[in-house]
Amino acid sequence: MAGQSRKWMILVATTWIQAFTGTNFDFSSYSSDLKTALGISQVELNYLSVASDMGKAFGWCSGVCLRHLPLWSVMFMAAFMGLLGYGALWLLIQQVISLPYFLVFFLSLLAGCSICWFNTVCYVLCIRNFQSNRALALALTISFNGVTAALYTLIANAINSDDDTLYPFLNAIVPLFTSGVVLLPILRQPPPQQLPPDAIRRDSHIFLFLNAVAVLTGLYLLLLNPLSYNSYRARLLLAGAILLLVLPLCLPGLVYAREWARRVISSSLSLNGSTFSLVDVDDLELHKELIGSEPAAINAPMTGNGNRSTFILRAKDGCCGNVMEKDQLTVLGEEHSVRLLVRRWDFWLYYLAYLCGGTIGLVYSNNLGQISQSLGYGTQTSAFVTLYSSCSFFGRLLAAGPDFLRDKIYFARTGWLAIALVPTPIAFILLATSGNETILRAGTGLIGLSSGFVFSAAVSVTSELFGPNSAGVNHNILITNIPIGSLLYGLLAALVYDAGAETTARQSLLGDATICMGRKCYQQTFIWWACISVVGLASSILLFLRTKPAYDRFERNRNRTDFS
């Protein structure tokens, strides 16, 4: 019982880490101040945003460190990287120090690395402590990364609602403080243990309660955050938010108390019933054993690393049939080395869907400061950032939906991914057609929902398609698309923005930084982004069609074992 109790403490600690370390979401809140302090163009500001996203390309470094160092030390390394990176940026904005542009670029890169390192720590904690309900644990904890901007807005407003330069200061201090708070639970991790079926079922119900609390937390931050522009009310709302983050500590205790009472007094209450069926490692291994008996696939020659790659060799007439069948995955969970991964068509379809879907939403959030300013809503930038952050949170929570609904509505996870990308082109089309506040809010919310779902679901999709044991390395390869997309999409937006600024010839009174005003600053960008997101949607649909047979076969085999 003590070990199980510590396990849930780890989960709550992980949600706290995620909730207070998603510091890339509030970049738009202080980007205009940073641009003014440096006196740079929009293109140069975009390069700083790219530098922050480039930190994700170095995520593999945290994995290497975890092989040789204790987990708590890697967490504090991430905290101190953020302290140095964001702390220097805050001093720069406050004009306490003066730094050359290349050094500011390096500091932004260092700050981005800290975010990725924190994420790696959280992934490892979930995988180690929730082997049977890993997908639910990952979806729940990753979702809290989306509320960081909303929480930081409350903290900033509680201190001084008129000072946007507080954000880099909070980005530097709060993650370090959070690391100190969660240190004790991390040091007292329980040893891994195999759970009996009734314990797995009980844990599934606890996750249901925790997701309900998470939804309540998201609604609280989304609906009440606009009331926080008074410092006194902001402090009250912040206290309520902290209380909601602490509340999950009580729920496992209530469930364990109910179990104890049921056993002692032989109550008629029971938690028996349908559980949540997840695609976990054991299921995948069983599936790979059963697939050998099916005639639809045959084994290809051995690859260089000793693994056997499975291909469908059925011939179909026409080019479309060849595209759908060539190098098609037939087994979920087959381990892929890096060499095999980059030769898979399915991986590149997945890569393109992420690049043109989730990543473009992240670039949009990085530009929210200038978008709202150009449309005349500069004073509401924090509100738009909070809206995107909160909707991203709900999108991440929705990524757990397929696991909860699996027994009632079975659908391939790649299909859910395709559905999640539908709102993005719709949002960009709306933003291109109108610049009023309602459309801006609606578009921001849709993009936040869509990108949040992709960010959360991607970890499980990578594990299912290309093997759970290789997921750490393979997922880091996948997210190299983020700095690439940040550079390309951000550069496109910056060039259009600076061209609009030159047309109006309007200069900032606080420095040499150019400011563009009006719909023309981003209208062309929104049209291009809409077209790019359609490419991402098409790639995700093609990925779904190619992987659907593997998911269907897995489900048939799972049902066969359930009834046997």
NORPE-V82361 format. One record per pair of residues at least 12 apart in sequence whose C-alpha atoms are under 7 Angstrom apart, sorted by the first residue. I is the first residue (numbers start at 1). J is the second residue. D is the distance in Angstrom with one decimal. If there is no record, write none. Layout:
# NORPE-V82361
i={I/I}
j={J/J}
d={D/D}
This chain:
# NORPE-V82361
i={3/6/6/6/7/7/7/9/9/10/10/11/12/12/13/14/14/15/15/17/18/18/18/18/19/19/19/19/20/20/20/21/21/21/21/22/22/22/22/23/23/25/25/26/26/27/28/28/28/28/29/29/29/29/30/30/30/31/32/33/34/35/36/36/36/37/39/39/39/40/40/41/41/42/42/42/43/43/43/46/46/46/47/48/48/49/50/50/50/51/51/51/52/52/52/52/53/53/53/53/54/54/54/55/55/55/55/55/56/56/56/56/56/57/58/59/59/59/60/60/62/62/71/72/72/75/75/75/76/78/78/78/79/79/79/81/81/81/82/82/82/82/83/83/85/85/85/85/86/86/86/86/86/87/87/87/89/90/90/90/93/123/126/128/129/132/132/135/136/139/139/139/139/139/140/140/142/142/143/143/143/143/144/146/146/146/146/147/147/147/149/149/149/150/150/150/150/153/154/154/154/155/157/157/157/157/158/158/158/158/159/160/161/161/201/204/204/206/210/217/217/218/218/218/222/222/226/276/276/276/277/277/277/278/281/284/284/287/287/288/290/297/297/298/298/298/299/310/310/311/311/311/311/312/312/312/312/324/327/327/328/329/329/330/330/331/332/332/332/333/333/333/333/333/333/334/334/335/335/335/335/336/336/336/338/346/349/349/349/350/350/351/352/352/353/353/353/353/354/355/355/355/356/356/356/356/357/357/357/357/358/358/358/359/359/360/361/361/361/363/363/363/368/369/371/374/374/374/374/375/375/375/375/384/387/388/388/388/389/391/391/391/392/392/392/392/393/394/395/395/395/395/396/396/396/398/399/399/399/412/412/413/414/414/415/417/417/418/418/418/420/420/421/421/422/423/423/423/424/424/424/424/425/425/425/427/427/427/428/428/428/428/428/429/429/429/430/431/431/432/432/432/435/459/462/492/493/493/496/496/496/497/497/497/500/500/500/501/501/501}
j={190/185/189/190/129/189/190/185/249/185/186/126/248/249/182/122/141/141/144/178/141/142/144/145/144/145/147/148/148/174/175/115/145/148/175/115/145/146/148/148/171/149/389/149/385/366/366/367/368/369/164/369/381/382/164/165/167/369/369/93/93/513/510/511/513/93/511/512/513/512/513/513/514/494/497/498/491/494/495/490/491/494/487/105/108/366/483/486/487/105/108/109/108/109/111/112/112/482/483/486/109/112/483/109/110/112/113/116/112/113/116/479/480/480/113/116/117/476/473/476/117/120/121/183/186/118/121/179/179/114/117/118/114/175/176/110/111/114/110/111/114/172/172/173/107/108/110/111/111/168/169/171/172/168/169/172/168/165/168/169/165/138/138/192/192/200/280/460/400/396/397/399/400/456/211/397/396/456/393/396/397/456/393/389/390/392/393/389/390/393/385/386/389/221/386/389/390/382/228/234/238/238/228/229/231/234/231/232/234/235/231/231/229/231/275/275/276/252/248/241/244/390/393/394/387/390/383/403/404/406/403/406/407/403/468/332/333/554/557/331/557/311/312/310/311/312/311/329/330/327/328/329/330/325/327/328/330/546/344/345/546/547/550/549/550/550/464/465/550/463/464/465/466/467/468/466/467/466/467/469/470/466/467/470/474/543/539/540/543/540/543/478/536/539/536/537/539/540/536/481/482/485/532/533/535/536/421/451/533/536/451/454/455/482/485/485/447/448/451/486/489/490/385/381/522/516/517/518/521/435/517/518/519/441/445/444/445/448/448/445/448/449/448/449/451/452/452/449/449/450/452/453/452/453/456/453/453/456/457/548/551/461/543/544/544/454/540/537/540/541/450/453/450/537/537/446/447/450/446/447/450/533/530/533/534/443/446/447/443/526/527/529/530/526/527/530/443/443/526/523/526/527/519/475/475/525/522/525/521/522/525/516/521/522/516/520/521/514/515/516}
d={5.1/7.0/6.4/6.2/6.2/6.8/6.4/6.2/6.8/5.9/6.4/7.0/6.7/6.7/5.5/5.7/6.3/4.8/6.0/6.5/6.6/6.5/5.5/4.5/4.7/4.8/5.9/5.1/5.3/6.8/6.0/6.3/7.0/6.7/5.6/6.5/5.1/6.9/5.4/6.6/5.8/5.7/6.8/5.3/6.6/6.1/5.5/6.2/5.6/4.4/6.4/6.1/6.3/5.7/5.8/6.0/6.6/6.6/6.7/6.7/5.8/6.5/6.5/5.8/5.7/5.6/5.6/4.9/4.6/6.9/5.1/5.6/6.1/5.1/6.9/6.3/6.1/4.8/6.4/5.8/6.4/6.7/7.0/5.5/6.2/7.0/5.9/5.4/5.5/6.1/5.6/4.6/5.0/4.6/6.3/4.2/5.9/6.5/5.1/6.9/6.3/6.8/4.8/5.5/6.8/4.4/4.0/6.6/6.9/6.3/5.5/6.9/6.8/5.2/6.8/5.7/6.4/6.3/7.0/6.4/5.5/6.8/6.8/6.8/6.9/6.1/6.5/7.0/6.7/4.3/5.6/6.1/6.5/5.9/4.9/6.0/6.1/5.6/6.9/4.7/5.4/5.4/4.2/6.3/4.6/6.1/5.7/4.8/6.2/5.3/6.6/6.1/5.0/6.7/5.9/5.4/6.6/7.0/5.3/5.6/7.0/6.8/6.3/6.8/6.4/6.9/6.6/6.4/6.1/6.5/6.3/6.4/5.6/5.8/6.8/6.2/6.9/6.1/5.0/4.5/5.5/6.9/6.2/5.0/6.1/5.4/4.2/5.6/5.6/6.0/6.8/5.7/5.9/6.4/4.8/6.5/6.8/6.9/6.5/5.6/5.8/6.8/6.5/5.9/5.6/5.9/4.5/6.7/4.9/5.0/6.6/6.7/5.8/6.5/5.6/6.8/6.5/6.2/6.3/7.0/6.2/6.2/7.0/7.0/6.6/5.9/6.8/6.2/5.5/6.9/6.5/6.3/6.9/5.8/6.8/6.4/5.5/6.0/6.3/6.5/6.9/6.3/5.2/6.6/6.6/6.8/6.7/6.8/6.5/5.5/5.7/6.3/6.6/6.5/6.9/6.0/7.0/5.8/6.7/6.7/6.3/6.2/6.6/6.8/4.6/5.5/5.5/5.4/6.2/6.7/4.9/5.6/5.7/4.1/6.3/5.8/4.9/5.5/4.1/6.9/6.2/5.3/6.2/6.6/7.0/6.2/5.4/6.8/5.9/6.6/6.6/6.1/6.1/6.5/4.1/6.4/5.3/5.3/6.9/5.5/6.7/6.1/5.8/5.1/6.6/4.4/6.1/6.9/5.5/5.2/4.3/5.6/6.7/5.6/6.2/6.8/5.8/6.8/5.5/5.7/6.9/6.3/7.0/5.7/7.0/5.9/4.2/5.3/6.7/6.5/6.5/5.4/6.2/6.9/6.3/5.7/5.6/4.9/6.7/5.5/4.9/4.9/4.3/4.8/6.6/4.2/6.3/6.4/4.2/6.2/4.5/4.3/4.7/4.5/5.1/6.5/5.3/6.1/5.4/6.2/5.8/6.8/6.9/5.0/5.2/6.6/6.9/6.2/5.0/5.6/5.3/6.5/5.7/5.8/6.6/5.8/6.7/6.3/6.6/5.3/6.4/6.5/4.6/5.5/6.1/4.5/6.2/6.5/6.8/5.4/6.8/6.8/5.2/7.0/6.6/6.2/6.7/6.3/6.7/5.0/5.4/6.2/6.3/6.8/6.3/7.0/6.9/5.5/6.4/6.9/6.8/6.4/4.8/6.5/5.8/6.6/5.4/6.1/5.7/4.1}
